[in-house]
Amino acid sequence: MDVARGEVLDAGTLVACRSCQARHGVVCGALSSSQLRELGRHSLRRKVDAGSEIIAQGAESSFYSNIMRGVVKLCKVMPDGRQQIVGLQFAPDFVGRPFVRESTLSAEAATDSEICVFPRNLLDRMISETPELQRSLHDQALKELDAAREWMLTLGRRTAEEKVASLLHLIATHAEPQTATSTAFDLPLSRAEIADFLGLTIETVSRQMTRLRKSGVIRIENFRHIIVPDIDELERMISAKEGSARHITRWVSA
């Protein structure tokens, strides 16, 4: 993994921080200029290859991180060794759980990714000293709770077609935050992983993807590249039986 440290200051802020996806995110957006400079001086940029583990379940971690590029999957391993994907994270999501050293989940790069890593002890101190940061993390936790409940609805009550459409909508609206209007993306998960995530069989996932393609809701190129001509139509498919549009957001933090 390549590692780089920001060193140049520009108007009181590290240049690397000024152009970072997470600059206005949950953590960095709540910090003062002096705190941001201090955090920046102790941060490292890491490039993480797809399939590489960022945090192991049950391991004690001495760092937190912000996702700057790519998609990270969160997994839970059961005592008998079975594994379940329980969430996806995108830039500029925060990876880690404050004041809890032992991770309850594993975090693994689903695509080639880049993260900004900073010391756990330093951020824990800043959380204790900064009410705005405490509120920001609290608000994010509540949003993740709401989104997790929304996903429970998806898994429990939506049809197979709606489940696949929900996942595609999630990725389409979060995989490339720097181009929010983009409706083209590479699937970060294999068909088997999608089936695992949605509680479906691989055959059902493939069948529903084909149905969405034939209906014109999506186009598929090279098996994994997805184009969504009309994101509103994809969202209408998810909410058609509820009578109102719902926006599925990121959920669950490591």
Legacy VTK file of the C-alpha trace (Angstrom):
# vtk DataFile Version 3.0
C-alpha trace
ASCII
DATASET POLYDATA
POINTS 254 float
0.000 0.000 0.000
1.354 3.404 -0.912
1.637 5.921 1.933
1.954 9.713 1.685
1.909 12.463 4.313
0.609 15.997 3.698
3.270 18.619 4.454
2.433 21.860 2.620
0.274 24.527 4.282
-2.026 26.788 2.294
-3.972 29.553 4.075
-3.607 27.677 7.371
-4.862 24.341 6.033
-2.920 21.404 4.617
-3.211 21.349 0.834
-4.125 17.671 0.967
-6.985 18.516 3.342
-8.300 21.364 1.183
-8.894 18.987 -1.738
-10.033 16.000 0.341
-13.463 14.427 -0.164
-13.888 14.242 3.615
-12.961 17.889 4.267
-16.596 18.757 5.024
-17.552 15.321 6.289
-18.702 14.171 9.715
-15.301 14.478 11.423
-13.199 17.045 9.581
-16.134 19.356 8.915
-16.653 19.800 12.673
-13.039 20.663 13.502
-11.519 24.101 13.931
-8.660 25.187 11.642
-6.075 24.481 14.343
-7.550 21.034 15.029
-7.646 20.244 11.322
-4.004 21.240 10.990
-3.063 19.042 13.951
-5.021 16.092 12.574
-3.503 16.654 9.135
0.030 16.611 10.511
-0.574 13.156 11.966
-2.571 11.677 9.077
-1.422 9.284 6.371
-2.856 8.604 2.930
-3.089 4.895 2.153
-3.983 3.220 -1.131
-5.803 -0.041 -0.440
-6.141 -2.724 -3.102
-9.538 -4.357 -3.656
-9.890 -7.325 -1.325
-7.484 -5.943 1.283
-8.654 -5.732 4.871
-8.706 -2.331 6.571
-9.986 -3.451 9.974
-10.339 -7.044 11.211
-13.334 -8.069 13.301
-12.320 -8.452 16.934
-8.991 -6.684 16.420
-7.878 -3.712 18.474
-7.266 -0.766 16.188
-5.093 2.255 16.970
-6.472 4.337 14.119
-9.597 5.712 12.470
-9.916 6.613 8.807
-11.953 8.565 6.277
-12.680 7.021 2.886
-11.387 9.302 0.161
-12.006 7.083 -2.866
-13.587 3.722 -3.543
-16.091 1.453 -1.810
-15.590 -0.397 1.487
-17.723 -3.365 2.529
-18.504 -4.104 6.166
-18.815 -7.766 7.148
-19.790 -9.771 10.210
-18.281 -13.201 10.789
-20.329 -15.635 12.865
-18.778 -18.144 15.312
-19.159 -20.991 12.793
-17.171 -19.058 10.190
-20.054 -17.916 8.011
-19.739 -14.317 6.813
-22.416 -11.734 6.033
-21.983 -8.394 4.276
-23.880 -5.917 6.459
-23.118 -2.594 4.816
-21.249 -0.529 2.272
-19.352 2.691 2.856
-18.336 5.354 0.369
-16.291 8.562 0.317
-16.308 10.578 2.564
-17.562 8.078 5.184
-15.824 7.671 8.542
-14.499 4.184 9.371
-14.314 3.266 13.036
-16.284 3.560 16.262
-15.151 6.188 18.778
-13.973 4.974 22.196
-14.422 1.293 21.262
-11.030 -0.205 20.478
-12.160 -3.686 19.425
-13.939 -3.632 16.090
-17.275 -5.457 15.981
-17.086 -5.714 12.172
-14.445 -6.188 9.537
-13.916 -3.519 6.896
-12.535 -4.584 3.519
-11.919 -2.617 0.336
-14.495 -3.760 -2.224
-12.714 -1.730 -4.919
-9.280 -0.159 -5.195
-9.613 2.566 -2.577
-7.797 5.366 -0.816
-8.215 6.223 2.857
-6.890 8.908 5.176
-5.681 7.335 8.420
-5.244 9.208 11.712
-4.475 8.180 15.317
-7.385 7.010 17.442
-6.066 8.652 20.620
-5.780 12.035 18.914
-9.339 12.008 17.572
-10.760 10.661 20.855
-9.212 13.654 22.609
-10.674 16.043 20.039
-14.111 14.455 20.479
-13.906 15.039 24.228
-12.913 18.669 23.689
-15.286 19.575 20.840
-19.088 19.611 21.371
-19.664 20.269 17.662
-17.779 17.096 16.783
-19.768 15.156 19.381
-23.029 16.397 17.827
-21.805 15.589 14.335
-20.963 12.004 15.270
-24.263 11.666 17.161
-26.235 12.940 14.157
-24.379 10.545 11.875
-25.143 7.631 14.203
-28.857 8.492 14.088
-28.775 8.707 10.286
-27.115 5.305 10.138
-29.784 3.906 12.461
-32.560 5.277 10.242
-30.845 3.895 7.152
-30.354 0.488 8.800
-34.084 0.362 9.566
-34.824 1.319 5.962
-32.604 -1.520 4.802
-34.452 -3.914 7.119
-37.593 -2.924 5.202
-35.817 -3.656 1.932
-34.712 -7.110 3.064
-37.973 -8.006 4.775
-40.731 -6.607 2.584
-39.510 -5.592 -0.851
-39.613 -7.910 -3.834
-36.461 -9.347 -5.380
-36.639 -6.736 -8.148
-37.008 -3.927 -5.605
-34.084 -5.277 -3.571
-31.750 -5.279 -6.567
-33.000 -1.846 -7.642
-32.427 -0.532 -4.087
-28.818 -1.689 -4.101
-28.171 -0.217 -7.552
-29.715 3.087 -6.429
-27.504 3.145 -3.336
-24.343 2.617 -5.377
-25.380 5.016 -8.161
-25.963 7.855 -5.709
-22.905 7.309 -3.498
-20.097 5.553 -5.384
-18.875 8.746 -7.080
-19.643 11.666 -4.743
-17.486 14.091 -6.699
-19.890 13.741 -9.649
-23.224 13.436 -7.902
-25.202 13.533 -11.146
-23.304 10.576 -12.567
-25.393 7.487 -13.230
-22.634 5.205 -14.460
-20.554 3.014 -12.169
-18.765 -0.305 -11.839
-20.414 -2.777 -9.487
-18.198 -3.051 -6.388
-19.639 -6.471 -5.534
-19.762 -9.749 -7.426
-23.102 -11.403 -8.192
-22.428 -13.823 -5.319
-21.760 -10.940 -2.904
-24.899 -9.123 -4.052
-26.913 -12.285 -3.444
-25.386 -12.602 0.027
-26.083 -8.963 0.812
-29.708 -9.080 -0.345
-30.607 -12.533 0.923
-31.226 -13.848 -2.605
-29.740 -16.573 -4.772
-27.175 -15.771 -7.446
-29.665 -16.929 -10.086
-32.318 -14.542 -8.759
-29.889 -11.614 -8.801
-28.884 -12.365 -12.394
-32.531 -12.750 -13.425
-33.516 -9.414 -11.850
-30.540 -7.616 -13.424
-31.652 -8.991 -16.792
-35.227 -7.798 -16.186
-34.019 -4.305 -15.295
-31.859 -4.261 -18.419
-34.650 -5.440 -20.707
-37.037 -2.844 -19.260
-34.508 -0.103 -20.025
-33.998 0.936 -16.398
-30.301 0.060 -16.616
-27.730 -0.810 -19.257
-24.959 -3.314 -18.554
-21.550 -3.198 -20.227
-18.722 -5.678 -19.677
-20.809 -7.503 -17.082
-19.999 -5.068 -14.207
-20.316 -1.569 -15.657
-23.817 -0.225 -15.013
-25.420 2.783 -16.698
-28.649 4.229 -15.273
-30.278 6.456 -17.940
-32.876 7.846 -15.510
-32.073 7.704 -11.794
-35.600 8.916 -10.944
-37.091 5.905 -12.717
-34.866 3.585 -10.689
-36.023 5.284 -7.490
-39.678 5.040 -8.532
-39.266 1.283 -8.879
-38.162 1.092 -5.242
-41.011 3.181 -3.849
-43.817 2.262 -6.250
-45.634 0.039 -3.751
-45.271 2.535 -0.925
-46.710 5.557 -2.701
-43.755 7.820 -1.973
-40.100 8.016 -2.939
-37.530 6.953 -0.418
-33.832 7.752 -0.602
-31.651 4.928 0.665
-28.436 6.162 2.230
-25.246 4.682 3.634
-25.595 2.764 6.842
-23.650 1.078 9.603
-20.211 2.179 10.714
-17.441 -0.185 11.657
LINES 1 255
254 0 1 2 3 4 5 6 7 8 9 10 11 12 13 14 15 16 17 18 19 20 21 22 23 24 25 26 27 28 29 30 31 32 33 34 35 36 37 38 39 40 41 42 43 44 45 46 47 48 49 50 51 52 53 54 55 56 57 58 59 60 61 62 63 64 65 66 67 68 69 70 71 72 73 74 75 76 77 78 79 80 81 82 83 84 85 86 87 88 89 90 91 92 93 94 95 96 97 98 99 100 101 102 103 104 105 106 107 108 109 110 111 112 113 114 115 116 117 118 119 120 121 122 123 124 125 126 127 128 129 130 131 132 133 134 135 136 137 138 139 140 141 142 143 144 145 146 147 148 149 150 151 152 153 154 155 156 157 158 159 160 161 162 163 164 165 166 167 168 169 170 171 172 173 174 175 176 177 178 179 180 181 182 183 184 185 186 187 188 189 190 191 192 193 194 195 196 197 198 199 200 201 202 203 204 205 206 207 208 209 210 211 212 213 214 215 216 217 218 219 220 221 222 223 224 225 226 227 228 229 230 231 232 233 234 235 236 237 238 239 240 241 242 243 244 245 246 247 248 249 250 251 252 253
